[in-house]
Amino acid sequence: MLALVCALPIIGLALYFLSSGLEREIAVAEHERIGLNHVRQSVSVLEKAVRLAWSDTGDDPVMIAELDRALTALDEAEASISSTIAPGAPTFTAVPESPHSGSVRSHWQNVKDSEPGSLDRHAALRHLTAQLHHGIFQASDRSGLSSGPENEISALSDVVAVGLPAHVERLLHMHEVMVPDLRKKGWDDSTRAVAGIFARQLEDEDIRRLSRSINAALTADLRSAHSVDSFQSGYPTEANALLASLRQLSAATQPLESDTAPATDPEAFDEVLDSAFEAAVVGWNASIAQLDILIGDHVSEAVNRRDRAIGIAAICSLALLPLAWLYFRFFIRPVMQTIIDDAASHQRDAEAARAAADESARRLRQTQAA
């Protein structure tokens, strides 16, 4: 019993610390999944907003109705983040304020209030896409999506929350800067110079960062090869298609030494940008889906480890009960019995000695009286 009394607090304390760490790990991963859902809904809204912005008039009833539905899903994702993560909770990085104040809903209302085909409509759509980008960075930061507990999750989080948002933002900037100039002036020295700048940015920043993060996700930590087959088998094809699209865009943007334009006409270059944006969105959605699978698998593994720890602690506690009884039966009880027997023997001896002394004193008194 003494062994049980000593061992149970130690087992309970170890179980408490282990369970607390695993519960925190599970909570962090659940926050990441909430942020990831926000990014997924933001990408859906962003895709439709860009399609509307790149149209001639920015007015398509079907697209507007789809945007309204997508914004409803985004509102639910934002409410989920707000209810789960306290507004005053510490963030992982410093996210700058958006240059366009107001919520996504307010910018969308500005779009619908503007005249189709007007400069105000296209400006409102640009502000909407800018706010969506800011919301993606902010939600990723608030939910801790910019990091991860494992190498592959951390690297793929960088693709979803940093690399692809920056690349898509560059595509929108390219379309805003280059397409109007090409339609007005064609390929001249100034448009070639701007194209050269964007080409170097694509090569030095977007392609390099995305390639590094994708390779790190696929090679740095192969735990998923034993638990999530779809990541190691399916994602390389999706990632290669994304990187191939980036390299194709970079090659089409690089200025040539001769007078031959990188694209035959502005419309052809517009199609190149449109294809690059489509490939970026497809790769973004594929990365989000794979990251969700990886985080879900990590949560399941943490839950299993917690349950195993509780089970092991329960088994140890139950195993200690018969061990404690055996220890008491064969070690503690004989010792206690020996101590009791010795005490009884000493008591009998003391009583016999006291009786003998009393008898001697009685006889002495009788002798004196005689």
Secondary structure, DSSP 8 states (H G I E B T S, - for coil): -HHHHHHHHHHHHHHHHHHHHHHHHHHHHHHHHHHHHHHHHHHHHHHHHHHHHTSSSS--HHHHHHHHHHHHHHHHHHHHHHHHS-TTS--SS-----SS-S-HHHHHHHHHHS-TTSHHHHHHHHHHHHHHHHHHHHHHHHTTTT--SSHHHHHHHHIIIIIHHHHHHHHHHHHHHHHHHHHHH-S-HHHHHHHHHHHHHIIIIIIHHHHHHHHHHHHS--THHHH-HHHHHHHHHHHHHHHHHHHHHHHHHS--SSS--SSSSHHHHHHHHHHHHHHHHHHHHHHHHHHHHHHHHHHHHHHHHHHHHHHHHHHHHHHHHHHHHHHIIIIIHHHHHHHHHHHHHHHHHHHHHHHHHHHHHHHHHHHHH-
